[in-house]
Each structure stands twice: as C-alpha cells, then as structure tokens.
C-alpha cells in the first residue's frame, strides 16, 4: 500500500491535482513510499510545475531520518542527507501543469520527510493562483495568445465566441471555459498520449491507432441540462478525417475534421452539444479506416462545467463473466484503443489482447486475479498499487487479455505474472512490477516477475518497469530469478520499451541447453537495462531480434547459446565486461549490425548467421546507435504510452 507523506508545508495526496492553499502556498511536489519491506523501501517524488510559466529545470531536496538512499532513477542524485535530486536533460522542461517523477531505493525504515525546492511551495502570483485553484477561464473572447487564452476569437476556424446557437444559455463570451488537457481528470485516453509532434499545449496530445472505430473520450460534469459549445483543437495531415460525435452514447452528428496540412499544424473546430445535468460522456469515433485527427484538447464553454472521472467500460455484457465487486463497468464504447506491437508479436495473426472483449477496472488483487484468469476476453485497467501481502501472489493470465496500467502509478507489488500452458494473445503494458517485499521471492512465480512458458504464443510486454534490489548491495544471485523469462514452446513474442533495473539475472530465452524450440521467435527492442548484471538477455534455441536497447552497468550482457541466431542491431552497451558473446560448450550465432560497445573486454564474438526477420520495423529503428543512449531512457518505462 502506498504511504502518503507530507510535502513541504502541506499534506497532499500523490494522485490528487495540486490545489491552492489558503495561506497562499501551493503544494507542487509529493513524496510517496511505493513499496516498504521493513528494512528498506522504494519511493517516488513527483514535481509539478503549478506556476503560470514554463520551467527549464528543477531540483528538490529532502532529509531522511535513519535512512540511506542507495540509488535513484530518472534524476541525478547528490548529497548525503540532505539529498538533492536534479532533473535530467529529458525531463527538466516542465510546462505549466506538467509533472515529472523520479524514483529511489533506500535502506532503513521509511519516515515522513518534507520535500523542499522552488516548486515545492512559494508565494503564488495572481496568475498562478488562478491556475492552481481552477482551470476555468473567462478568456473565451479575448485576444490573448493560445497559451493563456483557452479559446481565441481570432481563430481561423469557427470559435466558441462565434457560435450562433446557444440554446438555454447566456452569451458564450460571458461564460467560463474549461479546457480538458490530456493526462488530467476528464480526459480518458491516457494510453494514447503522444509528444512526437510540435505545437501542442499541455503535456502532449491524443493520437489513437489509425483504424475504423478508434475513439477518444472525455468525461464532463455539467451543473444544468442545456446546450453547450465544445471546441476541438486538432491537427490532420493532407486529408480530412471524419468522426461520429457521441454524447452519452448517442450519436449527435457526423463531423469532418478538415486537413490542416501537417501533423504540427493545429486548428480549432467548434460545435454545440446537449448535456444533461451531472456526468456526461463525449466521444469521437473514427468513421473510416484512416482513423481520427490528433486532438490537443477540447474546451467546453458554460458555467458549472467541471471534469469528471472516466468510467470503466465494457463492449458487451456476458452472462458467464465474473461478477464485479469493487471494479466498475458500464456499457459505453471502449475508451482504450489497442496499439499494435512491432516485432514477432505482430505475426502469427497478430497480438491484440483483450481488444474484442469487455474493459474493466480493478484496484485489488482479488479482482485482478478473477478477470485475468477468466476464460473471457478482457482489457483490464489496473489502478494504483495491488499486493497480496508478504506472501506475494501469482496471476495466471489466460488467453485474450490486456493488462494495462492507468497513468504512471499502477504497481504490482510482490505479484508475479504467469503466462503459460495454452494461453495466447496476451498484452501487458504500462505496469511497474517487483517481487521485492515478499517473504520468499523465489517461491513466488518461480522467482520471476514475468514468466512465459508452455505453448503460449503471441505475447507483448510493453512500457513496463521491472526491478528487484541493487545487486551490488543484495549479493545473493539466487534470491530472485529472472525479470522476464521465456521458456518452452513459446513464440511470437515482443518485449518493447521496458525499463529493467537493479537485478542480477535479467532474462532468458530457453531454460537450458536442451530447451530448444526451432520456432521460438522473440523480439526485444527499445528496452533500457540499468544495473542488470547478467542475461541481458540469454538466448537459447531461438530466432531473435535484439535492437535499439540501451545496456548500462551490466557485467556480461547478451549471451548467445545453442541453436540460436540473433540479429543484434544498433544497441548501446556501456561499461561492462562482455557485451555480445557465446560459450565454447554451447555456441550460438549472431548477425551483428551497427552496435556501440564501450569498455568491452576482448572476447571472440559468436559465429555469423543471417536471422530470418520477416516484419518491417523501419518506422521505429534508431539508425544511429549513438542516439540510443539518450532516446531510449526517454521512452522506456511506465507513463510513456
């Protein structure tokens, strides 16, 4: 269970939007104990720019009592009680309302330190006061820039100020406006937030997969039933996209989002929709296979508009489905759009997980186990920390499942994932996982955080964080087993954009030299391995593709053994003993392309081969391996899908 701790002079909830305090201070940082096993713990500090101006870098300081912080990630740690954490080059720039988080591991008993820093509490200016207390604005008809004005009457497209049909409402220019940005309450497509285009506001924009019926959704509370004006800020390429507009699951109209000339060329479009008093759902659903426009935000004009919590949804009811307890469901169209893997998981019919089943939300171990182990197809949205106590737990995931963490705080603490037997078509995304804190880690899920074995095909593990303890401190190599182990007659597997750190044995493909399966095909790309000493990874009996991975702090990294041909392509190996190697008693082969190997001890490479890579991956390939070192840590791990 997470422990909420005071931040600066205020007591805040880690998951809460930061609000203005009566004394004129605002809490813009939070200290959260994410896992506590008595003799040590892991924590997370989140820094939020709750001012009205952008911040180019940040640092925070805190002092522990009887605690030693041993390492940190996603920030530069300095000092020795008090400790100071400073932003890295990729997470230092914070727009107004934007946040950055970093984690740390410590020995000793978790306490209640205060976090200090410029963003952890200061006198609020009038602008910052408005921004902290409410996202509403009366600037709908102003000529201010789009950064400060929610809606500008000078928009080349129709603006809210120009709306002509405002049934049962006062002049729009006299009403307030609420802007719904991604990653905030009311915006429901958190898994589809992207940042690779320019010109957006907030922390990104929503970009769903290009397919028929792809959808975006928002949840909005209205004080009264009447017609409200909604504005979309969107970007398109050279062609228009058409979408069905639904309010409370009823189609209002078919709306064309015209071409804007480029994906960084943003325009606005407004329309009028009827709301009921209370919570309303707004959706746009793609009317063609080309999908939807990218959406930066929507804004709603009308006094009494506020954001509402996004519902959990199901696409169809099933009489054989488990009864919901603390998890919630509704009959709205799915809010989570399924992305597709690159690599071997894209073959053999593809990997879609629970796309064709119900979507449910869970926040406890019993519900997660019930839905994940059901014979029905489910997309399971995981909220907050889920644990089964010091004994730990094992989730045996059945076929046609997607396990997706919500936001950046979904955490399986002491819970291992088992994908085995005849299970197939499984997706695990955006989850932080560890077996740290269990009384006997080796007895939980065989000591693996994720174990894939049996005859299980088509598995995709994406944007997850997996770890145990610093192997330089916890020296028992057998206390835990692998972070991700793949064994038996499994195939068509992709591991992508994962952050794996602080562990002895990263992962293997093939349990032993006699565990040889000629059709075992495994892709690993854009993974960030930090302080993982061995098996990064170990391949046996497989066709493999290992590309654009960043490995730092390993001892012996990519071990190629019997009956294996692996394309090892454009990876960055830093400060290790052996980078790409084989053994004389169990030799394997590699196809090596454009890797960078820093401080490598001299050792003969495996023999050459040509790997059978039968999918296209040019859209994600980082061609210059020197860029892997900086780009992969920016995209790997939770909260980045």
C-alpha positions, 0 to 999 in steps of 0.5 A, a space after each residue: 500500500 502506498 504511504 502518503 507523506 507530507 510535502 513541504 508545508 502541506 499534506 497532499 495526496 500523490 494522485 490528487 491535482 495540486 490545489 491552492 492553499 489558503 495561506 497562499 502556498 501551493 503544494 507542487 511536489 509529493 513524496 510517496 513510499 511505493 513499496 516498504 519491506 521493513 528494512 528498506 523501501 522504494 519511493 517516488 517524488 513527483 514535481 509539478 510545475 503549478 506556476 503560470 510559466 514554463 520551467 527549464 529545470 528543477 531540483 528538490 531536496 529532502 532529509 531522511 531520518 535513519 535512512 540511506 538512499 542507495 540509488 535513484 532513477 530518472 534524476 541525478 542524485 547528490 548529497 548525503 542527507 540532505 539529498 538533492 535530486 536534479 532533473 535530467 536533460 529529458 525531463 527538466 522542461 516542465 510546462 505549466 501543469 506538467 509533472 515529472 517523477 523520479 524514483 529511489 531505493 533506500 535502506 532503513 525504515 521509511 519516515 515522513 520527510 518534507 520535500 523542499 525546492 522552488 516548486 515545492 511551495 512559494 508565494 503564488 502570483 495572481 496568475 498562478 493562483 488562478 491556475 492552481 485553484 481552477 482551470 476555468 477561464 473567462 478568456 473565451 473572447 479575448 485576444 490573448 495568445 493560445 497559451 493563456 487564452 483557452 479559446 481565441 476569437 481570432 481563430 481561423 476556424 469557427 470559435 466558441 465566441 462565434 457560435 450562433 446557437 446557444 440554446 438555454 444559455 447566456 452569451 458564450 463570451 460571458 461564460 467560463 471555459 474549461 479546457 480538458 488537457 490530456 493526462 488530467 481528470 476528464 480526459 480518458 485516453 491516457 494510453 494514447 498520449 503522444 509528444 512526437 509532434 510540435 505545437 501542442 499545449 499541455 503535456 502532449 496530445 491524443 493520437 489513437 491507432 489509425 483504424 475504423 472505430 478508434 475513439 477518444 473520450 472525455 468525461 464532463 460534469 455539467 451543473 444544468 441540462 442545456 446546450 453547450 459549445 465544445 471546441 476541438 483543437 486538432 491537427 490532420 495531415 493532407 486529408 480530412 478525417 471524419 468522426 461520429 460525435 457521441 454524447 452519452 452514447 448517442 450519436 449527435 452528428 457526423 463531423 469532418 475534421 478538415 486537413 490542416 496540412 501537417 501533423 504540427 499544424 493545429 486548428 480549432 473546430 467548434 460545435 454545440 452539444 446537449 448535456 444533461 445535468 451531472 456526468 456526461 460522456 463525449 466521444 469521437 469515433 473514427 468513421 473510416 479506416 484512416 482513423 481520427 485527427 490528433 486532438 490537443 484538447 477540447 474546451 467546453 464553454 458554460 458555467 458549472 462545467 467541471 471534469 469528471 472521472 472516466 468510467 470503466 467500460 465494457 463492449 458487451 455484457 456476458 452472462 458467464 463473466 465474473 461478477 464485479 465487486 469493487 471494479 466498475 463497468 458500464 456499457 459505453 464504447 471502449 475508451 482504450 484503443 489497442 496499439 499494435 506491437 512491432 516485432 514477432 508479436 505482430 505475426 502469427 495473426 497478430 497480438 491484440 489482447 483483450 481488444 474484442 472483449 469487455 474493459 474493466 477496472 480493478 484496484 485489488 488483487 482479488 479482482 485482478 486475479 478473477 478477470 485475468 484468469 477468466 476464460 473471457 476476453 478482457 482489457 483490464 485497467 489496473 489502478 494504483 498499487 495491488 499486493 497480496 501481502 508478504 506472501 506475494 501472489 501469482 496471476 495466471 493470465 489466460 488467453 485474450 487479455 490486456 493488462 494495462 496500467 492507468 497513468 504512471 502509478 499502477 504497481 504490482 507489488 510482490 505479484 508475479 505474472 504467469 503466462 503459460 500452458 495454452 494461453 495466447 494473445 496476451 498484452 501487458 503494458 504500462 505496469 511497474 512490477 517487483 517481487 521485492 517485499 515478499 517473504 520468499 521471492 523465489 517461491 513466488 512465480 518461480 522467482 520471476 516477475 514475468 514468466 512465459 512458458 508452455 505453448 503460449 504464443 503471441 505475447 507483448 510486454 510493453 512500457 513496463 518497469 521491472 526491478 528487484 534490489 541493487 545487486 551490488 548491495 543484495 549479493 545473493 544471485 539466487 534470491 530472485 530469478 529472472 525479470 522476464 523469462 521465456 521458456 518452452 514452446 513459446 513464440 511470437 513474442 515482443 518485449 518493447 520499451 521496458 525499463 529493467 533495473 537493479 537485478 542480477 539475472 535479467 532474462 532468458 530465452 530457453 531454460 537450458 541447453 536442451 530447451 530448444 524450440 526451432 520456432 521460438 521467435 522473440 523480439 526485444 527492442 527499445 528496452 533500457 537495462 540499468 544495473 542488470 548484471 547478467 542475461 541481458 538477455 540469454 538466448 537459447 534455441 531461438 530466432 531473435 531480434 535484439 535492437 535499439 536497447 540501451 545496456 548500462 552497468 551490466 557485467 556480461 550482457 547478451 549471451 548467445 547459446 545453442 541453436 540460436 541466431 540473433 540479429 543484434 542491431 544498433 544497441 548501446 552497451 556501456 561499461 561492462 565486461 562482455 557485451 555480445 558473446 557465446 560459450 565454447 560448450 554451447 555456441 550460438 550465432 549472431 548477425 551483428 549490425 551497427 552496435 556501440 560497445 564501450 569498455 568491452 573486454 576482448 572476447 571472440 564474438 559468436 559465429 555469423 548467421 543471417 536471422 530470418 526477420 520477416 516484419 518491417 520495423 523501419 518506422 521505429 529503428 534508431 539508425 544511429 546507435 549513438 542516439 540510443 543512449 539518450 532516446 531510449 531512457 526517454 521512452 522506456 518505462 511506465 507513463 510513456 504510452 
